[in-house]
Amino acid sequence: MKAILQQAPEHARRAEDLAATLGITGKKKLHSSYVQMSAWSSRGRLVKAVPGTYRITPQPAIDTAP
């Protein structure tokens, strides 16, 4: 999922589209994936743009200056 979201980190994607891309089907599996994405959002791993829509958390720039 991380690789999918990193392709265009500024764009939010619907949870159902992410699940479909990953081949997640079936009511229980879809529900589980939605719950997991929501949990990752609560932990700061994903950003919930609007309900059911996520984007990857921006990574801080690495400062290589001395």
PyMOL Python script that loads the backbone (N, CA, C, O; Angstrom):
from pymol import cmd

cmd.read_pdbstr("""\
ATOM      1  N   MET A   1       0.824  -1.179   0.000  1.00  0.00           N
ATOM      2  CA  MET A   1       0.000   0.000   0.000  1.00  0.00           C
ATOM      3  C   MET A   1       0.875   1.253   0.000  1.00  0.00           C
ATOM      4  O   MET A   1       0.572   2.241  -0.669  1.00  0.00           O
ATOM      5  N   LYS A   2       1.967   1.191   0.765  1.00  0.00           N
ATOM      6  CA  LYS A   2       2.853   2.352   0.841  1.00  0.00           C
ATOM      7  C   LYS A   2       3.362   2.735  -0.550  1.00  0.00           C
ATOM      8  O   LYS A   2       3.398   3.917  -0.894  1.00  0.00           O
ATOM      9  N   ALA A   3       3.754   1.743  -1.344  1.00  0.00           N
ATOM     10  CA  ALA A   3       4.261   2.018  -2.689  1.00  0.00           C
ATOM     11  C   ALA A   3       3.192   2.679  -3.559  1.00  0.00           C
ATOM     12  O   ALA A   3       3.497   3.571  -4.351  1.00  0.00           O
ATOM     13  N   ILE A   4       1.957   2.245  -3.413  1.00  0.00           N
ATOM     14  CA  ILE A   4       0.858   2.835  -4.194  1.00  0.00           C
ATOM     15  C   ILE A   4       0.670   4.295  -3.808  1.00  0.00           C
ATOM     16  O   ILE A   4       0.548   5.161  -4.675  1.00  0.00           O
ATOM     17  N   LEU A   5       0.646   4.566  -2.517  1.00  0.00           N
ATOM     18  CA  LEU A   5       0.431   5.932  -2.046  1.00  0.00           C
ATOM     19  C   LEU A   5       1.619   6.838  -2.338  1.00  0.00           C
ATOM     20  O   LEU A   5       1.436   8.041  -2.527  1.00  0.00           O
ATOM     21  N   GLN A   6       2.827   6.295  -2.381  1.00  0.00           N
ATOM     22  CA  GLN A   6       4.009   7.106  -2.655  1.00  0.00           C
ATOM     23  C   GLN A   6       4.126   7.515  -4.115  1.00  0.00           C
ATOM     24  O   GLN A   6       4.901   8.415  -4.438  1.00  0.00           O
ATOM     25  N   GLN A   7       3.379   6.878  -4.998  1.00  0.00           N
ATOM     26  CA  GLN A   7       3.419   7.243  -6.411  1.00  0.00           C
ATOM     27  C   GLN A   7       2.987   8.688  -6.618  1.00  0.00           C
ATOM     28  O   GLN A   7       3.524   9.387  -7.477  1.00  0.00           O
ATOM     29  N   ALA A   8       2.026   9.125  -5.836  1.00  0.00           N
ATOM     30  CA  ALA A   8       1.540  10.510  -5.893  1.00  0.00           C
ATOM     31  C   ALA A   8       1.146  10.909  -4.473  1.00  0.00           C
ATOM     32  O   ALA A   8      -0.041  10.935  -4.148  1.00  0.00           O
ATOM     33  N   PRO A   9       2.133  11.222  -3.618  1.00  0.00           N
ATOM     34  CA  PRO A   9       1.854  11.447  -2.200  1.00  0.00           C
ATOM     35  C   PRO A   9       0.921  12.618  -1.903  1.00  0.00           C
ATOM     36  O   PRO A   9       0.317  12.669  -0.832  1.00  0.00           O
ATOM     37  N   GLU A  10       0.799  13.539  -2.823  1.00  0.00           N
ATOM     38  CA  GLU A  10      -0.075  14.694  -2.597  1.00  0.00           C
ATOM     39  C   GLU A  10      -1.546  14.385  -2.886  1.00  0.00           C
ATOM     40  O   GLU A  10      -2.424  15.175  -2.540  1.00  0.00           O
ATOM     41  N   HIS A  11      -1.817  13.242  -3.518  1.00  0.00           N
ATOM     42  CA  HIS A  11      -3.183  12.867  -3.872  1.00  0.00           C
ATOM     43  C   HIS A  11      -3.761  11.861  -2.885  1.00  0.00           C
ATOM     44  O   HIS A  11      -3.132  10.855  -2.558  1.00  0.00           O
ATOM     45  N   ALA A  12      -4.958  12.150  -2.421  1.00  0.00           N
ATOM     46  CA  ALA A  12      -5.667  11.218  -1.545  1.00  0.00           C
ATOM     47  C   ALA A  12      -6.352  10.154  -2.404  1.00  0.00           C
ATOM     48  O   ALA A  12      -6.780  10.424  -3.526  1.00  0.00           O
ATOM     49  N   ARG A  13      -6.445   8.958  -1.865  1.00  0.00           N
ATOM     50  CA  ARG A  13      -7.086   7.849  -2.578  1.00  0.00           C
ATOM     51  C   ARG A  13      -8.159   7.227  -1.706  1.00  0.00           C
ATOM     52  O   ARG A  13      -8.016   7.126  -0.488  1.00  0.00           O
ATOM     53  N   ARG A  14      -9.227   6.816  -2.351  1.00  0.00           N
ATOM     54  CA  ARG A  14     -10.328   6.186  -1.615  1.00  0.00           C
ATOM     55  C   ARG A  14      -9.903   4.807  -1.118  1.00  0.00           C
ATOM     56  O   ARG A  14      -9.208   4.065  -1.813  1.00  0.00           O
ATOM     57  N   ALA A  15     -10.330   4.485   0.084  1.00  0.00           N
ATOM     58  CA  ALA A  15      -9.986   3.201   0.690  1.00  0.00           C
ATOM     59  C   ALA A  15     -10.434   2.039  -0.186  1.00  0.00           C
ATOM     60  O   ALA A  15      -9.715   1.048  -0.311  1.00  0.00           O
ATOM     61  N   GLU A  16     -11.601   2.147  -0.788  1.00  0.00           N
ATOM     62  CA  GLU A  16     -12.086   1.039  -1.628  1.00  0.00           C
ATOM     63  C   GLU A  16     -11.238   0.873  -2.883  1.00  0.00           C
ATOM     64  O   GLU A  16     -11.074  -0.246  -3.369  1.00  0.00           O
ATOM     65  N   ASP A  17     -10.692   1.973  -3.420  1.00  0.00           N
ATOM     66  CA  ASP A  17      -9.812   1.872  -4.580  1.00  0.00           C
ATOM     67  C   ASP A  17      -8.477   1.225  -4.196  1.00  0.00           C
ATOM     68  O   ASP A  17      -7.935   0.414  -4.946  1.00  0.00           O
ATOM     69  N   LEU A  18      -7.955   1.592  -3.023  1.00  0.00           N
ATOM     70  CA  LEU A  18      -6.719   0.976  -2.551  1.00  0.00           C
ATOM     71  C   LEU A  18      -6.914  -0.524  -2.358  1.00  0.00           C
ATOM     72  O   LEU A  18      -6.070  -1.323  -2.765  1.00  0.00           O
ATOM     73  N   ALA A  19      -8.020  -0.901  -1.742  1.00  0.00           N
ATOM     74  CA  ALA A  19      -8.312  -2.317  -1.516  1.00  0.00           C
ATOM     75  C   ALA A  19      -8.424  -3.063  -2.848  1.00  0.00           C
ATOM     76  O   ALA A  19      -7.899  -4.168  -2.984  1.00  0.00           O
ATOM     77  N   ALA A  20      -9.098  -2.473  -3.818  1.00  0.00           N
ATOM     78  CA  ALA A  20      -9.255  -3.122  -5.122  1.00  0.00           C
ATOM     79  C   ALA A  20      -7.904  -3.302  -5.812  1.00  0.00           C
ATOM     80  O   ALA A  20      -7.650  -4.341  -6.420  1.00  0.00           O
ATOM     81  N   THR A  21      -7.043  -2.297  -5.718  1.00  0.00           N
ATOM     82  CA  THR A  21      -5.716  -2.382  -6.314  1.00  0.00           C
ATOM     83  C   THR A  21      -4.905  -3.513  -5.687  1.00  0.00           C
ATOM     84  O   THR A  21      -4.114  -4.172  -6.362  1.00  0.00           O
ATOM     85  N   LEU A  22      -5.110  -3.728  -4.402  1.00  0.00           N
ATOM     86  CA  LEU A  22      -4.396  -4.784  -3.690  1.00  0.00           C
ATOM     87  C   LEU A  22      -5.082  -6.138  -3.801  1.00  0.00           C
ATOM     88  O   LEU A  22      -4.577  -7.129  -3.274  1.00  0.00           O
ATOM     89  N   GLY A  23      -6.224  -6.197  -4.478  1.00  0.00           N
ATOM     90  CA  GLY A  23      -6.936  -7.450  -4.666  1.00  0.00           C
ATOM     91  C   GLY A  23      -7.730  -7.896  -3.452  1.00  0.00           C
ATOM     92  O   GLY A  23      -8.057  -9.075  -3.318  1.00  0.00           O
ATOM     93  N   ILE A  24      -8.038  -6.963  -2.574  1.00  0.00           N
ATOM     94  CA  ILE A  24      -8.812  -7.293  -1.382  1.00  0.00           C
ATOM     95  C   ILE A  24     -10.286  -7.292  -1.752  1.00  0.00           C
ATOM     96  O   ILE A  24     -10.825  -6.281  -2.203  1.00  0.00           O
ATOM     97  N   THR A  25     -10.931  -8.434  -1.555  1.00  0.00           N
ATOM     98  CA  THR A  25     -12.344  -8.565  -1.886  1.00  0.00           C
ATOM     99  C   THR A  25     -13.070  -9.255  -0.738  1.00  0.00           C
ATOM    100  O   THR A  25     -12.448  -9.786   0.182  1.00  0.00           O
ATOM    101  N   GLY A  26     -14.355  -9.237  -0.808  1.00  0.00           N
ATOM    102  CA  GLY A  26     -15.169  -9.861   0.237  1.00  0.00           C
ATOM    103  C   GLY A  26     -15.462  -8.866   1.342  1.00  0.00           C
ATOM    104  O   GLY A  26     -14.599  -8.080   1.732  1.00  0.00           O
ATOM    105  N   LYS A  27     -16.659  -8.905   1.831  1.00  0.00           N
ATOM    106  CA  LYS A  27     -17.134  -7.927   2.804  1.00  0.00           C
ATOM    107  C   LYS A  27     -16.264  -7.865   4.061  1.00  0.00           C
ATOM    108  O   LYS A  27     -15.904  -6.775   4.506  1.00  0.00           O
ATOM    109  N   LYS A  28     -15.923  -9.021   4.637  1.00  0.00           N
ATOM    110  CA  LYS A  28     -15.125  -9.052   5.870  1.00  0.00           C
ATOM    111  C   LYS A  28     -13.716  -8.525   5.637  1.00  0.00           C
ATOM    112  O   LYS A  28     -13.203  -7.747   6.442  1.00  0.00           O
ATOM    113  N   LYS A  29     -13.087  -8.942   4.542  1.00  0.00           N
ATOM    114  CA  LYS A  29     -11.732  -8.492   4.248  1.00  0.00           C
ATOM    115  C   LYS A  29     -11.701  -6.996   3.950  1.00  0.00           C
ATOM    116  O   LYS A  29     -10.782  -6.296   4.375  1.00  0.00           O
ATOM    117  N   LEU A  30     -12.699  -6.506   3.222  1.00  0.00           N
ATOM    118  CA  LEU A  30     -12.767  -5.067   2.950  1.00  0.00           C
ATOM    119  C   LEU A  30     -12.922  -4.290   4.247  1.00  0.00           C
ATOM    120  O   LEU A  30     -12.229  -3.297   4.469  1.00  0.00           O
ATOM    121  N   HIS A  31     -13.834  -4.742   5.107  1.00  0.00           N
ATOM    122  CA  HIS A  31     -14.046  -4.063   6.379  1.00  0.00           C
ATOM    123  C   HIS A  31     -12.754  -4.043   7.196  1.00  0.00           C
ATOM    124  O   HIS A  31     -12.401  -3.019   7.780  1.00  0.00           O
ATOM    125  N   SER A  32     -12.061  -5.159   7.234  1.00  0.00           N
ATOM    126  CA  SER A  32     -10.802  -5.238   7.978  1.00  0.00           C
ATOM    127  C   SER A  32      -9.767  -4.262   7.424  1.00  0.00           C
ATOM    128  O   SER A  32      -9.047  -3.618   8.187  1.00  0.00           O
ATOM    129  N   SER A  33      -9.693  -4.153   6.117  1.00  0.00           N
ATOM    130  CA  SER A  33      -8.719  -3.231   5.518  1.00  0.00           C
ATOM    131  C   SER A  33      -9.082  -1.783   5.839  1.00  0.00           C
ATOM    132  O   SER A  33      -8.194  -0.962   6.069  1.00  0.00           O
ATOM    133  N   TYR A  34     -10.377  -1.462   5.857  1.00  0.00           N
ATOM    134  CA  TYR A  34     -10.800  -0.100   6.191  1.00  0.00           C
ATOM    135  C   TYR A  34     -10.468   0.227   7.645  1.00  0.00           C
ATOM    136  O   TYR A  34     -10.024   1.331   7.959  1.00  0.00           O
ATOM    137  N   VAL A  35     -10.687  -0.743   8.522  1.00  0.00           N
ATOM    138  CA  VAL A  35     -10.365  -0.552   9.942  1.00  0.00           C
ATOM    139  C   VAL A  35      -8.861  -0.358  10.109  1.00  0.00           C
ATOM    140  O   VAL A  35      -8.427   0.493  10.886  1.00  0.00           O
ATOM    141  N   GLN A  36      -8.073  -1.137   9.388  1.00  0.00           N
ATOM    142  CA  GLN A  36      -6.615  -1.017   9.488  1.00  0.00           C
ATOM    143  C   GLN A  36      -6.149   0.346   8.994  1.00  0.00           C
ATOM    144  O   GLN A  36      -5.292   0.962   9.627  1.00  0.00           O
ATOM    145  N   MET A  37      -6.687   0.829   7.886  1.00  0.00           N
ATOM    146  CA  MET A  37      -6.300   2.147   7.374  1.00  0.00           C
ATOM    147  C   MET A  37      -6.666   3.247   8.371  1.00  0.00           C
ATOM    148  O   MET A  37      -5.904   4.195   8.564  1.00  0.00           O
ATOM    149  N   SER A  38      -7.812   3.119   8.989  1.00  0.00           N
ATOM    150  CA  SER A  38      -8.228   4.090  10.001  1.00  0.00           C
ATOM    151  C   SER A  38      -7.274   4.059  11.195  1.00  0.00           C
ATOM    152  O   SER A  38      -6.927   5.107  11.740  1.00  0.00           O
ATOM    153  N   ALA A  39      -6.852   2.869  11.601  1.00  0.00           N
ATOM    154  CA  ALA A  39      -5.901   2.744  12.708  1.00  0.00           C
ATOM    155  C   ALA A  39      -4.560   3.367  12.340  1.00  0.00           C
ATOM    156  O   ALA A  39      -3.957   4.067  13.153  1.00  0.00           O
ATOM    157  N   TRP A  40      -4.095   3.119  11.128  1.00  0.00           N
ATOM    158  CA  TRP A  40      -2.836   3.733  10.691  1.00  0.00           C
ATOM    159  C   TRP A  40      -2.956   5.249  10.679  1.00  0.00           C
ATOM    160  O   TRP A  40      -2.000   5.957  10.996  1.00  0.00           O
ATOM    161  N   SER A  41      -4.118   5.738  10.318  1.00  0.00           N
ATOM    162  CA  SER A  41      -4.348   7.182  10.340  1.00  0.00           C
ATOM    163  C   SER A  41      -4.264   7.721  11.769  1.00  0.00           C
ATOM    164  O   SER A  41      -3.669   8.772  12.006  1.00  0.00           O
ATOM    165  N   SER A  42      -4.853   7.005  12.706  1.00  0.00           N
ATOM    166  CA  SER A  42      -4.808   7.415  14.113  1.00  0.00           C
ATOM    167  C   SER A  42      -3.382   7.445  14.650  1.00  0.00           C
ATOM    168  O   SER A  42      -3.062   8.229  15.544  1.00  0.00           O
ATOM    169  N   ARG A  43      -2.530   6.586  14.096  1.00  0.00           N
ATOM    170  CA  ARG A  43      -1.134   6.506  14.544  1.00  0.00           C
ATOM    171  C   ARG A  43      -0.205   7.417  13.750  1.00  0.00           C
ATOM    172  O   ARG A  43       0.998   7.459  14.011  1.00  0.00           O
ATOM    173  N   GLY A  44      -0.761   8.153  12.774  1.00  0.00           N
ATOM    174  CA  GLY A  44       0.054   9.088  12.002  1.00  0.00           C
ATOM    175  C   GLY A  44       0.764   8.488  10.807  1.00  0.00           C
ATOM    176  O   GLY A  44       1.583   9.158  10.178  1.00  0.00           O
ATOM    177  N   ARG A  45       0.470   7.241  10.479  1.00  0.00           N
ATOM    178  CA  ARG A  45       1.112   6.612   9.320  1.00  0.00           C
ATOM    179  C   ARG A  45       0.452   7.014   8.014  1.00  0.00           C
ATOM    180  O   ARG A  45       1.100   7.060   6.968  1.00  0.00           O
ATOM    181  N   LEU A  46      -0.833   7.303   8.080  1.00  0.00           N
ATOM    182  CA  LEU A  46      -1.589   7.809   6.939  1.00  0.00           C
ATOM    183  C   LEU A  46      -2.299   9.089   7.373  1.00  0.00           C
ATOM    184  O   LEU A  46      -2.496   9.336   8.563  1.00  0.00           O
ATOM    185  N   VAL A  47      -2.675   9.891   6.390  1.00  0.00           N
ATOM    186  CA  VAL A  47      -3.475  11.081   6.651  1.00  0.00           C
ATOM    187  C   VAL A  47      -4.871  10.813   6.104  1.00  0.00           C
ATOM    188  O   VAL A  47      -5.032  10.474   4.931  1.00  0.00           O
ATOM    189  N   LYS A  48      -5.874  10.965   6.956  1.00  0.00           N
ATOM    190  CA  LYS A  48      -7.261  10.806   6.509  1.00  0.00           C
ATOM    191  C   LYS A  48      -7.702  12.166   5.982  1.00  0.00           C
ATOM    192  O   LYS A  48      -7.965  13.089   6.753  1.00  0.00           O
ATOM    193  N   ALA A  49      -7.780  12.276   4.648  1.00  0.00           N
ATOM    194  CA  ALA A  49      -8.155  13.542   4.026  1.00  0.00           C
ATOM    195  C   ALA A  49      -9.623  13.861   4.309  1.00  0.00           C
ATOM    196  O   ALA A  49      -9.958  14.958   4.754  1.00  0.00           O
ATOM    197  N   VAL A  50     -10.464  12.912   4.051  1.00  0.00           N
ATOM    198  CA  VAL A  50     -11.894  12.943   4.386  1.00  0.00           C
ATOM    199  C   VAL A  50     -12.249  11.511   4.747  1.00  0.00           C
ATOM    200  O   VAL A  50     -11.461  10.609   4.462  1.00  0.00           O
ATOM    201  N   PRO A  51     -13.396  11.262   5.359  1.00  0.00           N
ATOM    202  CA  PRO A  51     -13.716   9.882   5.710  1.00  0.00           C
ATOM    203  C   PRO A  51     -13.597   8.921   4.520  1.00  0.00           C
ATOM    204  O   PRO A  51     -14.173   9.148   3.456  1.00  0.00           O
ATOM    205  N   GLY A  52     -12.840   7.850   4.730  1.00  0.00           N
ATOM    206  CA  GLY A  52     -12.674   6.832   3.691  1.00  0.00           C
ATOM    207  C   GLY A  52     -11.671   7.185   2.613  1.00  0.00           C
ATOM    208  O   GLY A  52     -11.565   6.473   1.614  1.00  0.00           O
ATOM    209  N   THR A  53     -10.927   8.280   2.795  1.00  0.00           N
ATOM    210  CA  THR A  53      -9.960   8.716   1.791  1.00  0.00           C
ATOM    211  C   THR A  53      -8.638   9.037   2.484  1.00  0.00           C
ATOM    212  O   THR A  53      -8.600   9.791   3.456  1.00  0.00           O
ATOM    213  N   TYR A  54      -7.561   8.455   1.970  1.00  0.00           N
ATOM    214  CA  TYR A  54      -6.269   8.552   2.641  1.00  0.00           C
ATOM    215  C   TYR A  54      -5.163   8.969   1.688  1.00  0.00           C
ATOM    216  O   TYR A  54      -5.247   8.781   0.474  1.00  0.00           O
ATOM    217  N   ARG A  55      -4.123   9.542   2.281  1.00  0.00           N
ATOM    218  CA  ARG A  55      -2.880   9.794   1.559  1.00  0.00           C
ATOM    219  C   ARG A  55      -1.745   9.484   2.524  1.00  0.00           C
ATOM    220  O   ARG A  55      -1.952   9.382   3.733  1.00  0.00           O
ATOM    221  N   ILE A  56      -0.559   9.336   1.983  1.00  0.00           N
ATOM    222  CA  ILE A  56       0.576   8.975   2.830  1.00  0.00           C
ATOM    223  C   ILE A  56       1.015  10.184   3.646  1.00  0.00           C
ATOM    224  O   ILE A  56       0.905  11.322   3.190  1.00  0.00           O
ATOM    225  N   THR A  57       1.506   9.935   4.838  1.00  0.00           N
ATOM    226  CA  THR A  57       1.994  11.005   5.695  1.00  0.00           C
ATOM    227  C   THR A  57       3.252  11.584   5.074  1.00  0.00           C
ATOM    228  O   THR A  57       4.171  10.842   4.728  1.00  0.00           O
ATOM    229  N   PRO A  58       3.305  12.913   4.930  1.00  0.00           N
ATOM    230  CA  PRO A  58       4.508  13.517   4.342  1.00  0.00           C
ATOM    231  C   PRO A  58       5.734  13.223   5.204  1.00  0.00           C
ATOM    232  O   PRO A  58       5.678  13.285   6.432  1.00  0.00           O
ATOM    233  N   GLN A  59       6.823  12.907   4.545  1.00  0.00           N
ATOM    234  CA  GLN A  59       8.078  12.653   5.258  1.00  0.00           C
ATOM    235  C   GLN A  59       8.855  13.952   5.353  1.00  0.00           C
ATOM    236  O   GLN A  59       8.949  14.692   4.373  1.00  0.00           O
ATOM    237  N   PRO A  60       9.410  14.238   6.518  1.00  0.00           N
ATOM    238  CA  PRO A  60      10.210  15.456   6.633  1.00  0.00           C
ATOM    239  C   PRO A  60      11.452  15.373   5.763  1.00  0.00           C
ATOM    240  O   PRO A  60      12.015  14.296   5.569  1.00  0.00           O
ATOM    241  N   ALA A  61      11.870  16.502   5.247  1.00  0.00           N
ATOM    242  CA  ALA A  61      13.064  16.534   4.432  1.00  0.00           C
ATOM    243  C   ALA A  61      14.291  16.212   5.307  1.00  0.00           C
ATOM    244  O   ALA A  61      14.359  16.603   6.472  1.00  0.00           O
ATOM    245  N   ILE A  62      15.220  15.516   4.737  1.00  0.00           N
ATOM    246  CA  ILE A  62      16.434  15.182   5.472  1.00  0.00           C
ATOM    247  C   ILE A  62      17.425  16.330   5.298  1.00  0.00           C
ATOM    248  O   ILE A  62      17.781  16.709   4.182  1.00  0.00           O
ATOM    249  N   ASP A  63      17.847  16.855   6.409  1.00  0.00           N
ATOM    250  CA  ASP A  63      18.804  17.972   6.377  1.00  0.00           C
ATOM    251  C   ASP A  63      20.213  17.394   6.388  1.00  0.00           C
ATOM    252  O   ASP A  63      20.634  16.776   7.366  1.00  0.00           O
ATOM    253  N   THR A  64      20.931  17.600   5.300  1.00  0.00           N
ATOM    254  CA  THR A  64      22.278  17.075   5.202  1.00  0.00           C
ATOM    255  C   THR A  64      23.319  18.161   5.398  1.00  0.00           C
ATOM    256  O   THR A  64      24.514  17.912   5.237  1.00  0.00           O
ATOM    257  N   ALA A  65      22.881  19.359   5.743  1.00  0.00           N
ATOM    258  CA  ALA A  65      23.822  20.457   5.957  1.00  0.00           C
ATOM    259  C   ALA A  65      24.659  20.191   7.220  1.00  0.00           C
ATOM    260  O   ALA A  65      24.164  19.611   8.186  1.00  0.00           O
ATOM    261  N   PRO A  66      25.919  20.615   7.203  1.00  0.00           N
ATOM    262  CA  PRO A  66      26.770  20.404   8.391  1.00  0.00           C
ATOM    263  C   PRO A  66      26.325  21.207   9.592  1.00  0.00           C
ATOM    264  O   PRO A  66      26.946  21.127  10.652  1.00  0.00           O
TER     265      PRO A  66
END
""", "prot")
cmd.dss("prot")
cmd.show_as("cartoon", "prot")
cmd.util.cbc("prot")
cmd.orient("prot")
